Amino acid sequence: MIRKKLITFFAVTTMVGMIQTAQASFTDNLADLASSGGTLTIDDKTFSGFSYTELGLTSFNAANITVTATESGGIEYLTWSGNISLTGSGIAYADLKLNYIVTASAGAINMIDQAYTGSAQNGFLSIAETAATGSFGGPVVGSSHLTGLIPSNPPSYANDLLDVVPPETLLYVTKDIGFAVDGGSINLSVVSQSYHQVPEPTTIIAGALLLLPFGASALRILRRNRMS
């Protein structure tokens, strides 16, 4: 009976640990990631090579911008959270460019999309993203363009390339955010990017498969206990 309880406890705690891993998130601030060559890893995706350039924003501090990598339902997300805004009594412009590299180790990325949370008053917002191969500025294999009227993909503009064909395991990504106001303001609090890839077992399913030998051994032990 004691052995049976120990087996059950071990199996439950192992599965709980696997579920917590699948729901985990990894976070750092943009300034640290850019200055130290830092990376964020979630599931099989590693995000690296962070850099940024900013011009004319009313409110932006890279140390206060939180970058978070998460996974949900087999889709990985990279999210920037913080105060990014432009306010002007007349005509004003600003631009923020975010660069990073995404690498997939257990599959290939076959689709990208993005979204943002924010507001605009007497202003225009454009979030143009390109995913290239070889280097930043290399051949573009994926793209997305959001505006004040389109806060997320899908839907997409006719010229967007949300599907990456053929799928790629390494992409150089540039997110270029443009602001323009005429006696108004634009405020962004969240900008996110998601990566889909060629179907593969999710973390939980893969972990469950790894537990099959253990499960078989546990069943054999329980059978012996019943027979003894």
LOPAGU-905978 format. One line per field, with one value per residue (C-alpha): residue number from 1; residue in one letter; chain; x, y, z. Coordinates in steps of 0.25 Angstrom, whole numbers, m for minus. Each point is the difference from the previous one (the first is absolute). Layout:
BEGIN
num = c(NUM_...)
residu = c(a_...)
chaine = c(A_...)
x = c(X_...)
y = c(Y_...)
z = c(Z_...)
***
This chain:
BEGIN
num = c(1_2_3_4_5_6_7_8_9_10_11_12_13_14_15_16_17_18_19_20_21_22_23_24_25_26_27_28_29_30_31_32_33_34_35_36_37_38_39_40_41_42_43_44_45_46_47_48_49_50_51_52_53_54_55_56_57_58_59_60_61_62_63_64_65_66_67_68_69_70_71_72_73_74_75_76_77_78_79_80_81_82_83_84_85_86_87_88_89_90_91_92_93_94_95_96_97_98_99_100_101_102_103_104_105_106_107_108_109_110_111_112_113_114_115_116_117_118_119_120_121_122_123_124_125_126_127_128_129_130_131_132_133_134_135_136_137_138_139_140_141_142_143_144_145_146_147_148_149_150_151_152_153_154_155_156_157_158_159_160_161_162_163_164_165_166_167_168_169_170_171_172_173_174_175_176_177_178_179_180_181_182_183_184_185_186_187_188_189_190_191_192_193_194_195_196_197_198_199_200_201_202_203_204_205_206_207_208_209_210_211_212_213_214_215_216_217_218_219_220_221_222_223_224_225_226_227_228)
residu = c(m_i_r_k_k_l_i_t_f_f_a_v_t_t_m_v_g_m_i_q_t_a_q_a_s_f_t_d_n_l_a_d_l_a_s_s_g_g_t_l_t_i_d_d_k_t_f_s_g_f_s_y_t_e_l_g_l_t_s_f_n_a_a_n_i_t_v_t_a_t_e_s_g_g_i_e_y_l_t_w_s_g_n_i_s_l_t_g_s_g_i_a_y_a_d_l_k_l_n_y_i_v_t_a_s_a_g_a_i_n_m_i_d_q_a_y_t_g_s_a_q_n_g_f_l_s_i_a_e_t_a_a_t_g_s_f_g_g_p_v_v_g_s_s_h_l_t_g_l_i_p_s_n_p_p_s_y_a_n_d_l_l_d_v_v_p_p_e_t_l_l_y_v_t_k_d_i_g_f_a_v_d_g_g_s_i_n_l_s_v_v_s_q_s_y_h_q_v_p_e_p_t_t_i_i_a_g_a_l_l_l_l_p_f_g_a_s_a_l_r_i_l_r_r_n_r_m_s)
chaine = c(A_A_A_A_A_A_A_A_A_A_A_A_A_A_A_A_A_A_A_A_A_A_A_A_A_A_A_A_A_A_A_A_A_A_A_A_A_A_A_A_A_A_A_A_A_A_A_A_A_A_A_A_A_A_A_A_A_A_A_A_A_A_A_A_A_A_A_A_A_A_A_A_A_A_A_A_A_A_A_A_A_A_A_A_A_A_A_A_A_A_A_A_A_A_A_A_A_A_A_A_A_A_A_A_A_A_A_A_A_A_A_A_A_A_A_A_A_A_A_A_A_A_A_A_A_A_A_A_A_A_A_A_A_A_A_A_A_A_A_A_A_A_A_A_A_A_A_A_A_A_A_A_A_A_A_A_A_A_A_A_A_A_A_A_A_A_A_A_A_A_A_A_A_A_A_A_A_A_A_A_A_A_A_A_A_A_A_A_A_A_A_A_A_A_A_A_A_A_A_A_A_A_A_A_A_A_A_A_A_A_A_A_A_A_A_A_A_A_A_A_A_A_A_A_A_A_A_A)
x = c(0_11_7_m13_m1_14_m2_m13_7_12_m9_m9_11_8_m12_m3_15_m2_m13_7_12_m10_m7_13_5_14_1_11_0_4_12_7_m3_6_12_4_m3_m11_m9_m14_m4_m14_m3_9_1_12_m1_14_7_m9_2_m8_0_m9_m3_m9_m9_m6_0_10_10_6_3_m15_m4_m2_2_m6_0_m12_m6_m15_m6_13_1_12_m2_10_m6_4_m7_2_m3_3_m7_1_m8_0_m7_3_5_10_7_7_6_4_7_2_9_2_3_m9_5_m8_7_m11_m8_m1_m8_m11_m8_1_m10_0_m9_0_m8_m1_m7_1_m7_3_11_5_7_7_7_8_7_9_6_13_10_15_1_m8_m4_1_m10_m14_m8_m11_m6_m12_m5_m9_m7_m10_m11_7_5_3_2_m8_m6_12_3_1_15_2_8_m5_3_15_2_9_0_13_7_7_m6_6_m12_m2_m12_m1_m10_m4_m7_m7_m9_m6_m4_m2_6_3_2_5_0_2_6_1_5_m4_7_m7_8_m2_m8_7_m3_m3_9_m11_m2_15_2_m11_6_13_m8_m5_12_m2_m15_2_10_m10_m11_9_4_m15_m3_10_m5_m14_5_9)
y = c(0_10_m3_2_14_4_m4_8_12_0_m1_11_10_m3_3_13_4_m2_8_11_0_1_12_7_14_6_15_11_14_5_8_m12_m9_10_4_m14_m8_m7_m11_m5_m15_m6_m14_m2_15_8_16_7_11_11_15_12_14_11_14_11_m8_8_m12_m12_m6_m13_m4_1_m8_m15_m10_m14_m13_m9_m13_m4_m11_m2_14_9_15_11_12_14_7_14_15_3_13_13_13_13_13_1_m9_m10_m13_m11_m14_m12_m12_m13_m11_m14_m14_m12_m15_m12_m13_m11_4_12_13_0_12_13_10_12_9_12_7_15_12_12_14_9_m9_m11_m13_m10_m13_m6_m13_m8_m14_m2_m11_1_13_13_6_m14_m7_3_m13_5_13_7_14_5_14_7_m7_m14_m3_m15_m11_m5_7_5_10_m6_2_m8_m13_m7_m14_m3_m8_m9_0_5_m4_14_14_14_8_16_6_15_8_14_11_13_9_14_6_m14_m12_m15_m10_m14_m9_m14_m4_m15_m10_m15_m11_m12_m12_m13_m9_m8_m6_10_1_m8_m11_m2_0_m11_m8_0_m5_m12_m9_5_m3_m14_m3_5_m9_m12_3_2_m13_m7_6_m5_m14_m1)
z = c(0_3_m13_m7_6_m3_m14_m1_7_m10_m12_4_5_m14_m8_8_m2_m15_m1_8_m10_m11_6_4_m4_m1_2_m1_m3_m14_5_6_m11_m10_8_5_m13_9_m5_3_m2_0_m4_m12_m4_4_m2_m1_m7_7_m4_m2_m5_4_m5_5_10_11_9_m1_9_m5_15_3_m12_4_m11_3_m7_2_m6_m1_m8_m8_m4_5_3_2_7_3_11_6_m3_m15_m4_m8_3_m7_0_m15_m11_6_m5_7_m3_8_m7_8_m6_5_m5_2_m1_0_4_m1_m12_m10_0_m10_4_8_5_9_9_9_11_m1_m3_m10_0_m12_m4_m9_4_m9_5_m12_3_m9_2_m9_m2_0_7_4_m13_m7_m9_6_2_10_2_8_0_11_1_9_m8_1_14_m3_m10_m7_m7_m8_m11_m14_0_13_0_13_m6_0_m13_1_16_6_13_2_m3_1_5_m1_6_m5_8_m6_7_m5_7_m3_14_5_7_m3_12_m1_12_m6_m14_m2_m11_m1_m7_m6_m5_m8_9_11_13_11_12_9_m11_m2_15_1_m10_8_12_m7_4_14_m1_m5_11_11_m6_1_15_3_m6_8_13_m3_m3_13)
***
